[in-house]
Amino acid sequence: MNKQSDNEQRQQLNLETGQLHWEELQRHFARGVVIKVNNELDLVDVAFSFTRDDKETIETWLDKKLVSRASDDDAKHWEKTNASFWAIVVAPWVIVQEITEH
């Protein structure tokens, strides 16, 4: 793919990004398909890497714990705080980044 196609794909992913609340994310968590992204990373960049099956980049993020499958502890925290997220679906995954107050 050329750069223009990559840019178009990133723009499309950006358009597909939306906000979810924990109650809307719970069913996806129950299916085991929620991937959480650390706020140090750009959600669209992560989704793009998933669409491209960029194993090297994804493994680096996994090793650094910047990207991980959502855990039961995450779910408990999100339930307790009634968390909100930015989310993108990259089937079969729902890739989320918790919205934090600064």
C-alpha positions as CSV (number, residue, x, y, z in Angstrom):
1,M,0.0,0.0,0.0
2,N,1.2,3.5,-0.7
3,K,1.3,6.3,1.8
4,Q,-1.9,7.9,0.5
5,S,-3.7,4.6,1.2
6,D,-2.3,4.4,4.7
7,N,-3.4,8.0,5.3
8,E,-6.9,7.2,4.0
9,Q,-7.1,4.1,6.2
10,R,-6.1,6.1,9.3
11,Q,-8.7,8.8,8.4
12,Q,-11.3,6.1,8.1
13,L,-10.4,4.6,11.5
14,N,-10.5,8.1,13.0
15,L,-14.0,8.5,11.7
16,E,-15.0,5.1,13.2
17,T,-13.8,6.1,16.6
18,G,-16.6,6.7,19.2
19,Q,-17.2,7.1,22.8
20,L,-18.5,4.3,25.0
21,H,-19.4,3.9,28.6
22,W,-18.6,0.9,30.7
23,E,-22.1,-0.4,30.5
24,E,-21.9,-0.5,26.7
25,L,-18.5,-2.2,26.8
26,Q,-19.4,-4.9,29.3
27,R,-20.8,-7.4,26.8
28,H,-17.7,-7.1,24.7
29,F,-15.5,-7.6,27.8
30,A,-17.6,-10.8,28.6
31,R,-16.7,-12.1,25.1
32,G,-13.0,-11.5,25.8
33,V,-12.5,-9.2,22.9
34,V,-11.6,-5.9,24.6
35,I,-8.0,-4.6,24.1
36,K,-7.0,-1.7,26.3
37,V,-4.5,0.9,25.2
38,N,-2.4,3.0,27.5
39,N,-2.9,6.8,27.2
40,E,0.7,7.2,26.0
41,L,-0.3,5.7,22.7
42,D,-2.6,7.1,20.0
43,L,-5.7,4.9,19.7
44,V,-5.9,5.3,15.9
45,D,-2.2,4.2,15.6
46,V,-2.9,1.1,17.6
47,A,-6.0,0.3,15.6
48,F,-4.1,0.8,12.3
49,S,-1.4,-1.6,13.5
50,F,-4.1,-4.2,14.3
51,T,-5.7,-3.8,10.8
52,R,-2.2,-4.2,9.2
53,D,-1.5,-7.2,11.5
54,D,1.8,-5.5,12.4
55,K,3.0,-8.2,14.8
56,E,6.3,-6.6,15.6
57,T,4.9,-3.3,16.7
58,I,2.0,-5.0,18.6
59,E,4.4,-7.3,20.4
60,T,6.6,-4.4,21.4
61,W,3.5,-2.6,22.9
62,L,2.4,-5.9,24.6
63,D,5.9,-6.4,26.1
64,K,5.9,-2.8,27.4
65,K,2.3,-3.3,28.8
66,L,1.1,-0.3,26.7
67,V,-1.5,-2.6,25.0
68,S,-3.1,-5.6,26.7
69,R,-6.3,-7.7,26.8
70,A,-8.6,-6.2,29.4
71,S,-8.5,-8.1,32.7
72,D,-11.0,-8.8,35.5
73,D,-9.2,-6.1,37.5
74,D,-9.7,-3.6,34.7
75,A,-13.4,-4.5,34.6
76,K,-13.7,-4.0,38.4
77,H,-12.0,-0.6,38.2
78,W,-14.2,0.4,35.2
79,E,-17.4,-0.7,37.0
80,K,-16.4,1.2,40.2
81,T,-15.5,4.4,38.3
82,N,-18.3,4.1,35.6
83,A,-15.5,4.6,33.1
84,S,-15.8,6.2,29.6
85,F,-13.7,5.2,26.6
86,W,-12.7,6.1,23.1
87,A,-13.2,2.9,21.1
88,I,-12.6,1.5,17.6
89,V,-13.8,-1.9,16.4
90,V,-11.1,-3.9,14.5
91,A,-12.9,-7.2,14.2
92,P,-12.8,-9.3,16.3
93,W,-11.4,-6.7,18.7
94,V,-12.8,-3.7,20.4
95,I,-9.8,-1.5,21.1
96,V,-10.4,1.0,23.9
97,Q,-8.6,3.8,25.7
98,E,-10.0,5.0,29.0
99,I,-10.9,8.7,29.1
100,T,-9.2,10.2,32.1
101,E,-9.7,13.6,33.6
102,H,-6.6,15.8,33.6
